[in-house]
Amino acid sequence: MKYILGKPYAIDGSHEEIVRHFIRNANQNGQYVTLSNISELIQNRESIDIHKDTFV
């Protein structure tokens, strides 16, 4: 995880398409999208630990 002054938590931009695809599918299926769901998606796919404040 990167630490950038003023932005203590950042996610690599390579995850953007995965997250967009996840959100599109959830919306098409009438499912809720939460920050917790997105965090779990990235953690499970990339085996990285994401701080909870990253999505706030």
mmCIF file of the N, C-alpha and C atoms, coordinates in Angstrom:
data_MODEL
# 
_entry.id   MODEL 
# 
loop_
_atom_site.group_PDB 
_atom_site.id 
_atom_site.type_symbol 
_atom_site.label_atom_id 
_atom_site.label_alt_id 
_atom_site.label_comp_id 
_atom_site.label_asym_id 
_atom_site.label_entity_id 
_atom_site.label_seq_id 
_atom_site.pdbx_PDB_ins_code 
_atom_site.Cartn_x 
_atom_site.Cartn_y 
_atom_site.Cartn_z 
_atom_site.occupancy 
_atom_site.B_iso_or_equiv 
_atom_site.pdbx_formal_charge 
_atom_site.auth_seq_id 
_atom_site.auth_comp_id 
_atom_site.auth_asym_id 
_atom_site.auth_atom_id 
_atom_site.pdbx_PDB_model_num 
ATOM 1   N N  . MET A 1 1  ? 0.829   -1.167  0.000   1.00 0.00 ? 1  MET A N  1 
ATOM 2   C CA . MET A 1 1  ? 0.000   0.000   0.000   1.00 0.00 ? 1  MET A CA 1 
ATOM 3   C C  . MET A 1 1  ? 0.881   1.241   0.000   1.00 0.00 ? 1  MET A C  1 
ATOM 4   N N  . LYS A 1 2  ? 0.450   2.255   -0.727  1.00 0.00 ? 2  LYS A N  1 
ATOM 5   C CA . LYS A 1 2  ? 1.226   3.476   -0.837  1.00 0.00 ? 2  LYS A CA 1 
ATOM 6   C C  . LYS A 1 2  ? 0.848   4.458   0.265   1.00 0.00 ? 2  LYS A C  1 
ATOM 7   N N  . TYR A 1 3  ? 1.798   5.286   0.643   1.00 0.00 ? 3  TYR A N  1 
ATOM 8   C CA . TYR A 1 3  ? 1.494   6.402   1.538   1.00 0.00 ? 3  TYR A CA 1 
ATOM 9   C C  . TYR A 1 3  ? 1.903   7.668   0.810   1.00 0.00 ? 3  TYR A C  1 
ATOM 10  N N  . ILE A 1 4  ? 0.923   8.479   0.464   1.00 0.00 ? 4  ILE A N  1 
ATOM 11  C CA . ILE A 1 4  ? 1.163   9.739   -0.215  1.00 0.00 ? 4  ILE A CA 1 
ATOM 12  C C  . ILE A 1 4  ? 0.721   10.847  0.724   1.00 0.00 ? 4  ILE A C  1 
ATOM 13  N N  . LEU A 1 5  ? 1.555   11.861  0.894   1.00 0.00 ? 5  LEU A N  1 
ATOM 14  C CA . LEU A 1 5  ? 1.240   12.954  1.796   1.00 0.00 ? 5  LEU A CA 1 
ATOM 15  C C  . LEU A 1 5  ? -0.151  13.507  1.493   1.00 0.00 ? 5  LEU A C  1 
ATOM 16  N N  . GLY A 1 6  ? -0.999  13.533  2.493   1.00 0.00 ? 6  GLY A N  1 
ATOM 17  C CA . GLY A 1 6  ? -2.359  14.014  2.333   1.00 0.00 ? 6  GLY A CA 1 
ATOM 18  C C  . GLY A 1 6  ? -3.332  12.922  1.916   1.00 0.00 ? 6  GLY A C  1 
ATOM 19  N N  . LYS A 1 7  ? -2.819  11.817  1.438   1.00 0.00 ? 7  LYS A N  1 
ATOM 20  C CA . LYS A 1 7  ? -3.653  10.683  1.029   1.00 0.00 ? 7  LYS A CA 1 
ATOM 21  C C  . LYS A 1 7  ? -3.031  9.421   1.621   1.00 0.00 ? 7  LYS A C  1 
ATOM 22  N N  . PRO A 1 8  ? -3.333  9.123   2.878   1.00 0.00 ? 8  PRO A N  1 
ATOM 23  C CA . PRO A 1 8  ? -2.641  8.035   3.552   1.00 0.00 ? 8  PRO A CA 1 
ATOM 24  C C  . PRO A 1 8  ? -2.906  6.639   2.972   1.00 0.00 ? 8  PRO A C  1 
ATOM 25  N N  . TYR A 1 9  ? -4.025  6.470   2.275   1.00 0.00 ? 9  TYR A N  1 
ATOM 26  C CA . TYR A 1 9  ? -4.330  5.155   1.741   1.00 0.00 ? 9  TYR A CA 1 
ATOM 27  C C  . TYR A 1 9  ? -4.684  5.288   0.262   1.00 0.00 ? 9  TYR A C  1 
ATOM 28  N N  . ALA A 1 10 ? -4.115  4.455   -0.549  1.00 0.00 ? 10 ALA A N  1 
ATOM 29  C CA . ALA A 1 10 ? -4.398  4.500   -1.980  1.00 0.00 ? 10 ALA A CA 1 
ATOM 30  C C  . ALA A 1 10 ? -4.439  3.080   -2.515  1.00 0.00 ? 10 ALA A C  1 
ATOM 31  N N  . ILE A 1 11 ? -5.276  2.888   -3.513  1.00 0.00 ? 11 ILE A N  1 
ATOM 32  C CA . ILE A 1 11 ? -5.376  1.597   -4.190  1.00 0.00 ? 11 ILE A CA 1 
ATOM 33  C C  . ILE A 1 11 ? -4.849  1.787   -5.593  1.00 0.00 ? 11 ILE A C  1 
ATOM 34  N N  . ASP A 1 12 ? -4.095  0.845   -6.050  1.00 0.00 ? 12 ASP A N  1 
ATOM 35  C CA . ASP A 1 12 ? -3.531  0.900   -7.389  1.00 0.00 ? 12 ASP A CA 1 
ATOM 36  C C  . ASP A 1 12 ? -4.642  1.046   -8.429  1.00 0.00 ? 12 ASP A C  1 
ATOM 37  N N  . GLY A 1 13 ? -4.420  1.864   -9.432  1.00 0.00 ? 13 GLY A N  1 
ATOM 38  C CA . GLY A 1 13 ? -5.406  2.116   -10.475 1.00 0.00 ? 13 GLY A CA 1 
ATOM 39  C C  . GLY A 1 13 ? -5.777  0.878   -11.284 1.00 0.00 ? 13 GLY A C  1 
ATOM 40  N N  . SER A 1 14 ? -4.967  -0.160  -11.217 1.00 0.00 ? 14 SER A N  1 
ATOM 41  C CA . SER A 1 14 ? -5.260  -1.374  -11.980 1.00 0.00 ? 14 SER A CA 1 
ATOM 42  C C  . SER A 1 14 ? -6.515  -2.087  -11.470 1.00 0.00 ? 14 SER A C  1 
ATOM 43  N N  . HIS A 1 15 ? -6.992  -1.723  -10.305 1.00 0.00 ? 15 HIS A N  1 
ATOM 44  C CA . HIS A 1 15 ? -8.194  -2.354  -9.747  1.00 0.00 ? 15 HIS A CA 1 
ATOM 45  C C  . HIS A 1 15 ? -9.480  -1.698  -10.236 1.00 0.00 ? 15 HIS A C  1 
ATOM 46  N N  . GLU A 1 16 ? -9.355  -0.579  -10.925 1.00 0.00 ? 16 GLU A N  1 
ATOM 47  C CA . GLU A 1 16 ? -10.533 0.185   -11.328 1.00 0.00 ? 16 GLU A CA 1 
ATOM 48  C C  . GLU A 1 16 ? -11.488 -0.632  -12.196 1.00 0.00 ? 16 GLU A C  1 
ATOM 49  N N  . GLU A 1 17 ? -10.986 -1.309  -13.210 1.00 0.00 ? 17 GLU A N  1 
ATOM 50  C CA . GLU A 1 17 ? -11.861 -2.064  -14.108 1.00 0.00 ? 17 GLU A CA 1 
ATOM 51  C C  . GLU A 1 17 ? -12.549 -3.221  -13.384 1.00 0.00 ? 17 GLU A C  1 
ATOM 52  N N  . ILE A 1 18 ? -11.842 -3.879  -12.480 1.00 0.00 ? 18 ILE A N  1 
ATOM 53  C CA . ILE A 1 18 ? -12.428 -4.976  -11.704 1.00 0.00 ? 18 ILE A CA 1 
ATOM 54  C C  . ILE A 1 18 ? -13.600 -4.452  -10.867 1.00 0.00 ? 18 ILE A C  1 
ATOM 55  N N  . VAL A 1 19 ? -13.402 -3.308  -10.234 1.00 0.00 ? 19 VAL A N  1 
ATOM 56  C CA . VAL A 1 19 ? -14.439 -2.723  -9.384  1.00 0.00 ? 19 VAL A CA 1 
ATOM 57  C C  . VAL A 1 19 ? -15.627 -2.263  -10.230 1.00 0.00 ? 19 VAL A C  1 
ATOM 58  N N  . ARG A 1 20 ? -15.348 -1.625  -11.361 1.00 0.00 ? 20 ARG A N  1 
ATOM 59  C CA . ARG A 1 20 ? -16.437 -1.181  -12.242 1.00 0.00 ? 20 ARG A CA 1 
ATOM 60  C C  . ARG A 1 20 ? -17.271 -2.362  -12.728 1.00 0.00 ? 20 ARG A C  1 
ATOM 61  N N  . HIS A 1 21 ? -16.610 -3.434  -13.110 1.00 0.00 ? 21 HIS A N  1 
ATOM 62  C CA . HIS A 1 21 ? -17.304 -4.641  -13.577 1.00 0.00 ? 21 HIS A CA 1 
ATOM 63  C C  . HIS A 1 21 ? -18.180 -5.221  -12.456 1.00 0.00 ? 21 HIS A C  1 
ATOM 64  N N  . PHE A 1 22 ? -17.624 -5.272  -11.254 1.00 0.00 ? 22 PHE A N  1 
ATOM 65  C CA . PHE A 1 22 ? -18.362 -5.773  -10.098 1.00 0.00 ? 22 PHE A CA 1 
ATOM 66  C C  . PHE A 1 22 ? -19.625 -4.939  -9.851  1.00 0.00 ? 22 PHE A C  1 
ATOM 67  N N  . ILE A 1 23 ? -19.479 -3.615  -9.901  1.00 0.00 ? 23 ILE A N  1 
ATOM 68  C CA . ILE A 1 23 ? -20.607 -2.720  -9.655  1.00 0.00 ? 23 ILE A CA 1 
ATOM 69  C C  . ILE A 1 23 ? -21.661 -2.860  -10.753 1.00 0.00 ? 23 ILE A C  1 
ATOM 70  N N  . ARG A 1 24 ? -21.217 -2.931  -12.020 1.00 0.00 ? 24 ARG A N  1 
ATOM 71  C CA . ARG A 1 24 ? -22.159 -3.108  -13.124 1.00 0.00 ? 24 ARG A CA 1 
ATOM 72  C C  . ARG A 1 24 ? -22.976 -4.380  -12.959 1.00 0.00 ? 24 ARG A C  1 
ATOM 73  N N  . ASN A 1 25 ? -22.298 -5.481  -12.653 1.00 0.00 ? 25 ASN A N  1 
ATOM 74  C CA . ASN A 1 25 ? -22.994 -6.765  -12.476 1.00 0.00 ? 25 ASN A CA 1 
ATOM 75  C C  . ASN A 1 25 ? -23.981 -6.714  -11.320 1.00 0.00 ? 25 ASN A C  1 
ATOM 76  N N  . ALA A 1 26 ? -23.556 -6.126  -10.218 1.00 0.00 ? 26 ALA A N  1 
ATOM 77  C CA . ALA A 1 26 ? -24.431 -6.029  -9.054  1.00 0.00 ? 26 ALA A CA 1 
ATOM 78  C C  . ALA A 1 26 ? -25.669 -5.198  -9.390  1.00 0.00 ? 26 ALA A C  1 
ATOM 79  N N  . ASN A 1 27 ? -25.482 -4.087  -10.094 1.00 0.00 ? 27 ASN A N  1 
ATOM 80  C CA . ASN A 1 27 ? -26.614 -3.234  -10.465 1.00 0.00 ? 27 ASN A CA 1 
ATOM 81  C C  . ASN A 1 27 ? -27.571 -3.966  -11.396 1.00 0.00 ? 27 ASN A C  1 
ATOM 82  N N  . GLN A 1 28 ? -27.043 -4.694  -12.356 1.00 0.00 ? 28 GLN A N  1 
ATOM 83  C CA . GLN A 1 28 ? -27.881 -5.437  -13.294 1.00 0.00 ? 28 GLN A CA 1 
ATOM 84  C C  . GLN A 1 28 ? -28.693 -6.519  -12.600 1.00 0.00 ? 28 GLN A C  1 
ATOM 85  N N  . ASN A 1 29 ? -28.152 -7.055  -11.520 1.00 0.00 ? 29 ASN A N  1 
ATOM 86  C CA . ASN A 1 29 ? -28.820 -8.115  -10.780 1.00 0.00 ? 29 ASN A CA 1 
ATOM 87  C C  . ASN A 1 29 ? -29.624 -7.601  -9.591  1.00 0.00 ? 29 ASN A C  1 
ATOM 88  N N  . GLY A 1 30 ? -29.706 -6.278  -9.449  1.00 0.00 ? 30 GLY A N  1 
ATOM 89  C CA . GLY A 1 30 ? -30.480 -5.687  -8.361  1.00 0.00 ? 30 GLY A CA 1 
ATOM 90  C C  . GLY A 1 30 ? -29.874 -5.902  -6.990  1.00 0.00 ? 30 GLY A C  1 
ATOM 91  N N  . GLN A 1 31 ? -28.559 -6.104  -6.937  1.00 0.00 ? 31 GLN A N  1 
ATOM 92  C CA . GLN A 1 31 ? -27.875 -6.329  -5.660  1.00 0.00 ? 31 GLN A CA 1 
ATOM 93  C C  . GLN A 1 31 ? -27.304 -5.015  -5.123  1.00 0.00 ? 31 GLN A C  1 
ATOM 94  N N  . TYR A 1 32 ? -27.149 -4.970  -3.814  1.00 0.00 ? 32 TYR A N  1 
ATOM 95  C CA . TYR A 1 32 ? -26.547 -3.811  -3.168  1.00 0.00 ? 32 TYR A CA 1 
ATOM 96  C C  . TYR A 1 32 ? -25.042 -3.837  -3.368  1.00 0.00 ? 32 TYR A C  1 
ATOM 97  N N  . VAL A 1 33 ? -24.469 -2.648  -3.505  1.00 0.00 ? 33 VAL A N  1 
ATOM 98  C CA . VAL A 1 33 ? -23.014 -2.499  -3.554  1.00 0.00 ? 33 VAL A CA 1 
ATOM 99  C C  . VAL A 1 33 ? -22.617 -1.703  -2.325  1.00 0.00 ? 33 VAL A C  1 
ATOM 100 N N  . THR A 1 34 ? -21.731 -2.259  -1.525  1.00 0.00 ? 34 THR A N  1 
ATOM 101 C CA . THR A 1 34 ? -21.263 -1.565  -0.331  1.00 0.00 ? 34 THR A CA 1 
ATOM 102 C C  . THR A 1 34 ? -19.749 -1.452  -0.374  1.00 0.00 ? 34 THR A C  1 
ATOM 103 N N  . LEU A 1 35 ? -19.220 -0.564  0.433   1.00 0.00 ? 35 LEU A N  1 
ATOM 104 C CA . LEU A 1 35 ? -17.773 -0.443  0.520   1.00 0.00 ? 35 LEU A CA 1 
ATOM 105 C C  . LEU A 1 35 ? -17.152 -1.736  1.018   1.00 0.00 ? 35 LEU A C  1 
ATOM 106 N N  . SER A 1 36 ? -17.867 -2.421  1.883   1.00 0.00 ? 36 SER A N  1 
ATOM 107 C CA . SER A 1 36 ? -17.393 -3.694  2.402   1.00 0.00 ? 36 SER A CA 1 
ATOM 108 C C  . SER A 1 36 ? -17.279 -4.725  1.284   1.00 0.00 ? 36 SER A C  1 
ATOM 109 N N  . ASN A 1 37 ? -18.291 -4.766  0.385   1.00 0.00 ? 37 ASN A N  1 
ATOM 110 C CA . ASN A 1 37 ? -18.252 -5.696  -0.749  1.00 0.00 ? 37 ASN A CA 1 
ATOM 111 C C  . ASN A 1 37 ? -17.059 -5.422  -1.651  1.00 0.00 ? 37 ASN A C  1 
ATOM 112 N N  . ILE A 1 38 ? -16.835 -4.159  -1.938  1.00 0.00 ? 38 ILE A N  1 
ATOM 113 C CA . ILE A 1 38 ? -15.731 -3.781  -2.826  1.00 0.00 ? 38 ILE A CA 1 
ATOM 114 C C  . ILE A 1 38 ? -14.394 -4.109  -2.182  1.00 0.00 ? 38 ILE A C  1 
ATOM 115 N N  . SER A 1 39 ? -14.266 -3.825  -0.899  1.00 0.00 ? 39 SER A N  1 
ATOM 116 C CA . SER A 1 39 ? -13.038 -4.139  -0.173  1.00 0.00 ? 39 SER A CA 1 
ATOM 117 C C  . SER A 1 39 ? -12.756 -5.638  -0.199  1.00 0.00 ? 39 SER A C  1 
ATOM 118 N N  . GLU A 1 40 ? -13.783 -6.425  0.053   1.00 0.00 ? 40 GLU A N  1 
ATOM 119 C CA . GLU A 1 40 ? -13.625 -7.891  0.030   1.00 0.00 ? 40 GLU A CA 1 
ATOM 120 C C  . GLU A 1 40 ? -13.237 -8.379  -1.360  1.00 0.00 ? 40 GLU A C  1 
ATOM 121 N N  . LEU A 1 41 ? -13.838 -7.805  -2.394  1.00 0.00 ? 41 LEU A N  1 
ATOM 122 C CA . LEU A 1 41 ? -13.517 -8.186  -3.764  1.00 0.00 ? 41 LEU A CA 1 
ATOM 123 C C  . LEU A 1 41 ? -12.036 -8.011  -4.046  1.00 0.00 ? 41 LEU A C  1 
ATOM 124 N N  . ILE A 1 42 ? -11.514 -6.844  -3.736  1.00 0.00 ? 42 ILE A N  1 
ATOM 125 C CA . ILE A 1 42 ? -10.104 -6.564  -4.012  1.00 0.00 ? 42 ILE A CA 1 
ATOM 126 C C  . ILE A 1 42 ? -9.199  -7.430  -3.142  1.00 0.00 ? 42 ILE A C  1 
ATOM 127 N N  . GLN A 1 43 ? -9.537  -7.576  -1.882  1.00 0.00 ? 43 GLN A N  1 
ATOM 128 C CA . GLN A 1 43 ? -8.713  -8.386  -0.990  1.00 0.00 ? 43 GLN A CA 1 
ATOM 129 C C  . GLN A 1 43 ? -8.666  -9.840  -1.451  1.00 0.00 ? 43 GLN A C  1 
ATOM 130 N N  . ASN A 1 44 ? -9.804  -10.378 -1.875  1.00 0.00 ? 44 ASN A N  1 
ATOM 131 C CA . ASN A 1 44 ? -9.846  -11.776 -2.308  1.00 0.00 ? 44 ASN A CA 1 
ATOM 132 C C  . ASN A 1 44 ? -9.128  -11.998 -3.628  1.00 0.00 ? 44 ASN A C  1 
ATOM 133 N N  . ARG A 1 45 ? -9.236  -11.063 -4.557  1.00 0.00 ? 45 ARG A N  1 
ATOM 134 C CA . ARG A 1 45 ? -8.625  -11.219 -5.872  1.00 0.00 ? 45 ARG A CA 1 
ATOM 135 C C  . ARG A 1 45 ? -7.123  -10.979 -5.827  1.00 0.00 ? 45 ARG A C  1 
ATOM 136 N N  . GLU A 1 46 ? -6.688  -10.052 -5.017  1.00 0.00 ? 46 GLU A N  1 
ATOM 137 C CA . GLU A 1 46 ? -5.290  -9.637  -5.025  1.00 0.00 ? 46 GLU A CA 1 
ATOM 138 C C  . GLU A 1 46 ? -4.513  -10.075 -3.785  1.00 0.00 ? 46 GLU A C  1 
ATOM 139 N N  . SER A 1 47 ? -5.190  -10.677 -2.834  1.00 0.00 ? 47 SER A N  1 
ATOM 140 C CA . SER A 1 47 ? -4.548  -11.115 -1.593  1.00 0.00 ? 47 SER A CA 1 
ATOM 141 C C  . SER A 1 47 ? -3.774  -9.984  -0.917  1.00 0.00 ? 47 SER A C  1 
ATOM 142 N N  . ILE A 1 48 ? -4.415  -8.817  -0.865  1.00 0.00 ? 48 ILE A N  1 
ATOM 143 C CA . ILE A 1 48 ? -3.794  -7.691  -0.174  1.00 0.00 ? 48 ILE A CA 1 
ATOM 144 C C  . ILE A 1 48 ? -4.736  -7.215  0.929   1.00 0.00 ? 48 ILE A C  1 
ATOM 145 N N  . ASP A 1 49 ? -4.165  -6.612  1.946   1.00 0.00 ? 49 ASP A N  1 
ATOM 146 C CA . ASP A 1 49 ? -4.953  -6.080  3.050   1.00 0.00 ? 49 ASP A CA 1 
ATOM 147 C C  . ASP A 1 49 ? -5.204  -4.609  2.801   1.00 0.00 ? 49 ASP A C  1 
ATOM 148 N N  . ILE A 1 50 ? -6.472  -4.210  2.759   1.00 0.00 ? 50 ILE A N  1 
ATOM 149 C CA . ILE A 1 50 ? -6.824  -2.819  2.495   1.00 0.00 ? 50 ILE A CA 1 
ATOM 150 C C  . ILE A 1 50 ? -7.399  -2.214  3.764   1.00 0.00 ? 50 ILE A C  1 
ATOM 151 N N  . HIS A 1 51 ? -6.830  -1.110  4.174   1.00 0.00 ? 51 HIS A N  1 
ATOM 152 C CA . HIS A 1 51 ? -7.294  -0.436  5.377   1.00 0.00 ? 51 HIS A CA 1 
ATOM 153 C C  . HIS A 1 51 ? -8.717  0.055   5.174   1.00 0.00 ? 51 HIS A C  1 
ATOM 154 N N  . LYS A 1 52 ? -9.551  -0.058  6.201   1.00 0.00 ? 52 LYS A N  1 
ATOM 155 C CA . LYS A 1 52 ? -10.972 0.304   6.093   1.00 0.00 ? 52 LYS A CA 1 
ATOM 156 C C  . LYS A 1 52 ? -11.174 1.767   5.738   1.00 0.00 ? 52 LYS A C  1 
ATOM 157 N N  . ASP A 1 53 ? -10.273 2.644   6.098   1.00 0.00 ? 53 ASP A N  1 
ATOM 158 C CA . ASP A 1 53 ? -10.418 4.063   5.810   1.00 0.00 ? 53 ASP A CA 1 
ATOM 159 C C  . ASP A 1 53 ? -10.146 4.410   4.347   1.00 0.00 ? 53 ASP A C  1 
ATOM 160 N N  . THR A 1 54 ? -9.655  3.463   3.586   1.00 0.00 ? 54 THR A N  1 
ATOM 161 C CA . THR A 1 54 ? -9.348  3.704   2.180   1.00 0.00 ? 54 THR A CA 1 
ATOM 162 C C  . THR A 1 54 ? -10.591 4.093   1.411   1.00 0.00 ? 54 THR A C  1 
ATOM 163 N N  . PHE A 1 55 ? -11.734 3.518   1.752   1.00 0.00 ? 55 PHE A N  1 
ATOM 164 C CA . PHE A 1 55 ? -12.965 3.734   0.997   1.00 0.00 ? 55 PHE A CA 1 
ATOM 165 C C  . PHE A 1 55 ? -13.840 4.833   1.565   1.00 0.00 ? 55 PHE A C  1 
ATOM 166 N N  . VAL A 1 56 ? -13.398 5.498   2.593   1.00 0.00 ? 56 VAL A N  1 
ATOM 167 C CA . VAL A 1 56 ? -14.221 6.534   3.221   1.00 0.00 ? 56 VAL A CA 1 
ATOM 168 C C  . VAL A 1 56 ? -14.103 7.819   2.449   1.00 0.00 ? 56 VAL A C  1 
# 
